[in-house]
């Protein structure tokens, strides 16, 4: 309000109406006019101070503290989603792999079994053929032709019992006959070596994205090394046996003395041209009797002895995915799968020896051969894995895993042999992981 207008209204309100006369009825100047002190309010009372007339900035505008709700309430604001969290995991350890079944097929050796013995026959010396005239010397007499064509008086005999009816019998020894019996066989063989538990060190690298509710997942790479060995000795693919029987031969010749009366005084020794019974100068044809007597037997035996060995070094690179569930601050479990690339390098050898044994003596090596082959193969497969772990602290954990690998078979050859190796199988691993 205008101060002047306010003052005028105040004066009108305090003055009485103009109906009386001056005197007692009229108020004195003292009463009619208020003092300046009473009529006019002081500046202090008439005008409000700037403090009372205008609200302060503190009262007029709410503070940011009052206008915006405090974040402590949580009910009046929307949460801001945190960006996904991820971590790298590096692991190392040892696994025990049940793999390496080996099947070896050993072909027949190229070694040749010799012929040690040959059959033979040596006639009884001194008596010649069993037909025709001849000068024949026997163990118990002789028969020699004289001037006559078919008969002779030049003969002699030692025993009276050589005269047997119508025949004069002579015996001779010194003949020999060797009979040989030989047989051989050749058959391929094989050997098998079961799976074995082998130590396989491994490395692992994975990245885990936090999916919430205790789950995380991401890619994983595994690298492992496995060594497999197998060998056999004393394998046989060829056998041979020769048996030689040596006989002493005794011969008996018969001479026809039908109608002849031979001298009975023994030993009798005739001469050519004398007066004596004329005996045919050749034995009775086809009557020679040969009597063999076994003198000795020799046996030779042959067999090959094959030694085979195989060494396989396998590097396995696995690429896959892994999901992890965190039970609490300490325990977790995971599952994973993926493909496996196996690079297998192998070294195979085969050596063959031919052994000869005569009459059960010590075997001796009479020939040998050997072969070796180096190779490498790339084999594909897949794996399934499950693990359980315990966290020692924020970064370090221990992990136990069970894994199955399925891989193509490794095949190769060495010499006359071929082989297959099964690289599939289960493995149990124990290692440590570091998260960062």
HUURLIN-V555847 format. One line per field, one symbol per residue. ss: DSSP state (@ for helix, = for strand, . for the rest). phi: phi as a letter, one per 30 degrees, with the letter a starting at -180 (. if undefined). psi: psi as a letter, one per 40 degrees, with the letter a starting at -180 (. if undefined). Layout:
BEGIN
ss = ???
phi = ???
psi = ???
END
This chain:
BEGIN
ss = ..@@@@@@@@@@@@..............@@@@...@@@@...@@@@...@@@@...@@@@...@@@@..................==============.======.............===.............===..===.......==..===..@@@==..====================..=====..=================..=====================..===================...........==.........==........======================================....============================.....============================....============..=====..======..===========.
phi = .dddeddddddddcddddcccdkddcddddddcddedddcddedddcddedddcddedddcddedddcdddddidcbcdcdddecbacbcbalbbcccbjdcccccdddddcddcccbdabcdddjbiddbidadcccdblabbdbdddcbaccbabcbddddbicbccbbbbjdbbccbcbbbbbbdbabbbdebdbdbdbbbbbbccdcihicbaldbbbbbbbcbbaabbidbbbbbbbbccccdcccbcbcdbeiccdecdbdcbdbdiddaedcedbdddicdcccdbdcabcbcbbacbccbbbbbcbccccbabbcbccdadccbbbbaalcbcccccbbcbbbcbccbbchidddbdcaaabbbacabbcbcabbbbbbbbbddadccbcbcbbbbccbeddbabahccbbbbccdlcbbcbabcbca
psi = ihdddddddddddehiifeiiibddhiiddddhiiddddhiiddddhiiddddhiiddddhiiddddhiieddeeeihihhiiiiiiihhiiaiihhgafhhhhhhihieihhihdihiihhihieeaieiiiihhhidfaihhiaeideiiegiiididedhgbeihhiiiieiihhhhhhiiihhiiiiihiiihihhiiiihihhhheifeiiiiiihihihhhhiiiiifiheiiihhhhhhihhhihihhhfheigiiehiihhaiheihihhhheiihieehhhhihhdihhhhhiiihhhiihhhhhhhhhhaihhhhhdaediiiiiiiaihhhhhhihiihhhhhhhhhffahiiheiiiiiihiiiihhiaiihiiiiihhdaddhiihhihihhhiiihiiihbeiiiihheiiiihihaiihi.
END
